[in-house]
Amino acid sequence: MKKAIALLSFAFLLISCLKDDSESFSPSYINFEYEGVEIQTDTLALPLNQAHYITVTAQSRISSKPKYFKKMDGQEWIDITDTSETMIKSQVYGSGYREIRDIVINLTDSAYIHLESLQYSVTLMDREQGQMRRTIHIRTED
């Protein structure tokens, strides 16, 4: 009887240790916020001659780290993940990955004065959906 209880206890302990806590990283998502308000549209108008910060919260159930890209005036996408154009605010690891990061949009730079289009995109891998992507278009205003 003691062996049966010990065996059941060991089995329960083993199952508990192997349990995937993916519920805390479920579902995968990418959200944009500007000045503390979630951006519901895919276009944001920002005034020139100011620096702006878009906060991105990205979560993956498979520990996939998000990648950040920028595209100016129809050129190729540029990876800005590990540049000064993004700043990590927090990271959480487990059976998944959650990150909060600011995208720095410095519209005081002379490169932005005659800009016609500016886009930022965040990609993330998900178990069910494959590659997820969320893109925001920035419209500059005087």
LINKAGI-V440651 format. One line per field, one symbol per residue. phi: phi as a letter, one per 40 degrees, with the letter a starting at -180 (. if undefined). A space follows every 50 residues. Layout:
# LINKAGI-V440651
phi: ???
This chain:
# LINKAGI-V440651
phi: .cccccccccccccccccccccdcbbccabbbbbfgbccccbbbcbccga cbbbcbbbbbcbgcccbbbbbbfgcccbcbdbbccbbcbabbbicbabbb acccbccccccccbccaabbbbbacbcccgcbabbbcbbcbc
